[in-house]
Amino acid sequence: MSSEEIIGIVERVTGVSLDQMLNSRKTEVVCARHVLTLILFEEKWRKSKIARLLNRNRTAIGKALIVADELITTNKKFKADYLGCIRIITEIEDSCDTNLMKAS
């Protein structure tokens, strides 16, 4: 799945644009940025690549991943946003796999 698709899904689910994620420190925006960070990392992106996308450094991305892991267990909205994004990504990937199998 492309970074543009993942960003679009996170924007849609959280209601926060990438531009906001790059430029705001508001709590809801930071949480959306952490959702995006966690998903990109789970999609096998390197911390340095995520850092370049989000105009951060590798250390900040490492901290964001630690915070995201904590937020999943302590913040209901963060968990709901994260799981909502994962559900959509999984549905898209599953439908692509099904279409590939039908084409074979």
N, C-alpha and C positions, 0 to 999 in steps of 0.2 A: 504494500500500500504506500502511496506517495506521501511525502510530507505535507503537500497541499491538501490532500484528502483528510489526513489526520488533523491538521490545523482547522479545516472547515468543520469537521465533526466537533472538535472541542469548542470552537466558537459558537456553533449552533446549540450545543447542550448547555454550555455555561452562560451564554448570552454576553460573552466578553470577546472583543475583537483582538486579533494579533497586535494591532497598533496599541491598544490599551495595555495588553500584556507587556509590551516593550517599554511603555512610558509611565505606568502608574504603580503606586505603592499601596493603593487601597486594598483592604483585606480580601474582598471578593475577586479582585483582579489578580492578586498574588496567588490565591487559591486556584484560579483558572490556569495561571502560568505553571503552578506545581502539577496540576492534572496533565497538562501538555508535556511537561518535563518527564513525568513518570511514564506516560504512554510511549513517548519517543525512546526512552531508555529501554523499556520492555520490547520495543520493536528493533532492538539491537543497535541503536544509535550510540556512538561514543559520546562521552561527556563533553569533549572538546567541540564536537559538531553541534550538539544541543546549545552549548555556550555561544557559539558563533551565531546561531539562529536567533537566540534571545538576547543578544548583546550583553552577555554575562561572561564570567570566567569559569574555568573548570571547578574551582573550589566552591563557587556559589551554586553550581549545579549539583555537586555532591551534597551540599547542605540542604538544597531543595529536595533532593531524593529522600534524605533522612526525615525532613519535616513532612513530606508527602506520606511516608509510611506511618508516621504518627497520626496525621490527620485522618487517614482511613479508619482508624479505630476510635477517634475522638470527635470527629466533625461529621454529622449526618449529611449535610449538604455536599461536602467534599466527596464523601463516599458515594452518594447518589449520582453526582456529576461524573465521577470516575467510572462507576459501573455502567452508567448510561452510555458513555463514550465507548467502553469496551464492548457492550452489547451491539452497538451499531457497527463497529469495526468487525466484530465476529460475524455478524449477519452478512456484511458485504463480502468478506473473505470466503464465507461458506457458499454464497451464491456464485462467486467466481469459480470456486472449485467445482461446483455442480455443473456450471456451464461448460467448463473444460472437459468434464467427464462425458457430458452429452455429445460434445463435438468429436470425441475419440471414436 
